[in-house]
Amino acid sequence: MKNEAQKLFRFLRTKPVPANTNEILALERTKLANERTLLSYIRSSLYLLIGGIGILQLKDFDNIHWLGYIALVVCVVFLTIGVFRYVLLSRRLYKWNRILFVDPISEKIDKKSDNQRTTEKAEVQEK
């Protein structure tokens, strides 16, 4: 019964600050910068899309339609590069986050519960 109460109330306790707080905060800043970069790639590709469609809609300037097609192709390339870079960096950050962040409270609780299970098994075997 006491173990169940400890499991229930462990979420109410405040966790101690990990020793590597600076690294964790740096990772969070990098994640936010990665999202901003993706949004800027999307914004640039939308501008190119609008510009390319605008140039293609001009009826008086038929000799620059090639510029509109180039803008549309560059739009797709920008969007592809932006998404690719975002996914690549997110995967790297996820790996670094798993390496750096360690939750000391949950590790202690898991060790205690493992020790109690082994003692209970030993008691059952002795009977």
BARO-54598 format. One record per residue (C-alpha): residue in one letter; y, z, x; residue number from 1. Coordinates in nm, 4 decimals. Each point is the difference from the previous one (the first is absolute). Example, Ala and Ser with C-alpha at 12.3 -4.5 7.8 and 13.67 -1.06 7.14 Angstrom:
<rs>
 code       c2       c3       c1 pos
    a  -0.4500   0.7800   1.2300   1
    s   0.3440  -0.0660   0.1370   2
</rs>
This chain:
<rs>
 code       c2       c3       c1 pos
    m   0.0000   0.0000   0.0000   1
    k   0.2366   0.0828   0.2843   2
    n  -0.0607  -0.3418   0.1599   3
    e   0.0871  -0.1783  -0.3213   4
    a   0.3239   0.1960  -0.0263   5
    q   0.0880  -0.0881   0.3595   6
    k  -0.0606  -0.3664  -0.0723   7
    l   0.2212   0.0140  -0.3073   8
    f   0.2879   0.1814   0.1668   9
    r  -0.0003  -0.1872   0.3301  10
    f   0.2287  -0.2621  -0.1523  11
    l   0.2597   0.2625  -0.0866  12
    r   0.0410   0.1125   0.3590  13
    t   0.2571  -0.1693   0.2156  14
    k  -0.1481  -0.1878   0.2876  15
    p   0.1159   0.0717   0.3523  16
    v   0.1945  -0.2715   0.1733  17
    p  -0.2299  -0.1971   0.2292  18
    a   0.0729   0.0031   0.3710  19
    n   0.0586  -0.3745   0.0013  20
    t   0.2697  -0.0062  -0.2698  21
    n   0.2290  -0.2284   0.2000  22
    e  -0.2710  -0.2642   0.0287  23
    i  -0.0790   0.0193  -0.3708  24
    l   0.3671  -0.0381  -0.0929  25
    a   0.0320  -0.2922   0.2409  26
    l  -0.2917  -0.1676  -0.1770  27
    e   0.1696   0.0512  -0.3361  28
    r   0.3213  -0.1565   0.1322  29
    t  -0.2004  -0.2933   0.1318  30
    k  -0.1659  -0.0471  -0.3396  31
    l   0.3385  -0.0097  -0.1701  32
    a   0.1339  -0.2454   0.2575  33
    n  -0.3072  -0.2174  -0.0562  34
    e   0.0695  -0.0079  -0.3744  35
    r   0.3657  -0.0888   0.0611  36
    t  -0.1057  -0.2828   0.2284  37
    l  -0.2377  -0.1369  -0.2641  38
    l   0.2770   0.0095  -0.2582  39
    s   0.2346  -0.1873   0.2341  40
    y  -0.2659  -0.2692   0.0540  41
    i  -0.0386  -0.0316  -0.3769  42
    r   0.3775  -0.0171  -0.0472  43
    s   0.0342  -0.2716   0.2652  44
    s  -0.2823  -0.2033  -0.1478  45
    l   0.1575   0.0226  -0.3467  46
    y   0.3320  -0.1218   0.1387  47
    l  -0.1762  -0.2929   0.1614  48
    l  -0.1832  -0.0719  -0.3261  49
    i   0.3219   0.0000  -0.1986  50
    g   0.1764  -0.2118   0.2615  51
    g  -0.2851  -0.2502   0.0172  52
    i  -0.0174  -0.0361  -0.3769  53
    g   0.3788  -0.0309  -0.0135  54
    i   0.0004  -0.2798   0.2575  55
    l  -0.2791  -0.1814  -0.1842  56
    q   0.1991   0.0177  -0.3249  57
    l   0.2995  -0.1820   0.1504  58
    k  -0.0051  -0.3533  -0.1408  59
    d   0.2907  -0.1378   0.2022  60
    f  -0.1504   0.0880   0.3399  61
    d  -0.3394  -0.1701   0.0049  62
    n   0.0087  -0.0346   0.3783  63
    i  -0.0304   0.3787   0.0565  64
    h  -0.3000   0.0695  -0.2234  65
    w  -0.2044   0.0422   0.3163  66
    l   0.2066   0.3093   0.0758  67
    g  -0.1032   0.1514  -0.3338  68
    y  -0.3685  -0.0600   0.0741  69
    i   0.0375   0.1569   0.3439  70
    a   0.1663   0.3048  -0.1581  71
    l  -0.2938   0.0362  -0.2426  72
    v  -0.2549  -0.0214   0.2828  73
    v   0.1925   0.2528   0.2110  74
    c   0.0178   0.2262  -0.3071  75
    v  -0.3800   0.0110  -0.0231  76
    v  -0.0307   0.0527   0.3767  77
    f   0.2482   0.2923  -0.0075  78
    l  -0.1832   0.1660  -0.2858  79
    t  -0.3375  -0.0421   0.1712  80
    i   0.1242   0.1400   0.3304  81
    g   0.1655   0.2958  -0.1730  82
    v  -0.3102   0.0980  -0.1972  83
    f  -0.2230  -0.0483   0.3058  84
    r   0.2196   0.2231   0.2187  85
    y   0.0221   0.2634  -0.2743  86
    v  -0.3771   0.0196  -0.0453  87
    l  -0.0645   0.0036   0.3754  88
    l   0.2428   0.2845   0.0682  89
    s  -0.1159   0.1996  -0.3039  90
    r  -0.3559  -0.0072   0.1283  91
    r   0.1120   0.1180   0.3433  92
    l   0.2100   0.2771  -0.1506  93
    y  -0.2918   0.1105  -0.2174  94
    k  -0.2183   0.0355   0.3103  95
    w   0.2690   0.1961   0.1860  96
    n   0.0590   0.2204  -0.3025  97
    r  -0.3684   0.0903  -0.0165  98
    i   0.0023   0.0833   0.3714  99
    l   0.3153   0.2134  -0.0045 100
    f  -0.0185   0.1898  -0.3267 101
    v  -0.2420   0.2914  -0.0057 102
    d  -0.0079   0.2490  -0.2859 103
    p  -0.0838   0.3397   0.1561 104
    i  -0.0429   0.1898  -0.3301 105
    s  -0.2599  -0.2325  -0.1494 106
    e  -0.1958   0.0009   0.3266 107
    k  -0.0131   0.3814  -0.0013 108
    i  -0.1102   0.0101  -0.3631 109
    d  -0.2697  -0.2606   0.0635 110
    k  -0.1303   0.1975   0.2986 111
    k  -0.0080   0.3228  -0.2035 112
    s  -0.1825  -0.1646  -0.2883 113
    d  -0.2532  -0.1540   0.2414 114
    n  -0.0625   0.3411   0.1578 115
    q  -0.0481   0.1600  -0.3410 116
    r  -0.2448  -0.2718  -0.1048 117
    t  -0.2104   0.0533   0.3098 118
    t  -0.0076   0.3762  -0.0558 119
    e  -0.0999  -0.0502  -0.3643 120
    k  -0.2809  -0.2354   0.1062 121
    a  -0.1188   0.2531   0.2549 122
    e  -0.0013   0.2742  -0.2632 123
    v  -0.1988  -0.2171  -0.2407 124
    q  -0.2542  -0.0835   0.2694 125
    e  -0.0416   0.3682   0.0889 126
    k  -0.0858   0.0879  -0.3603 127
</rs>
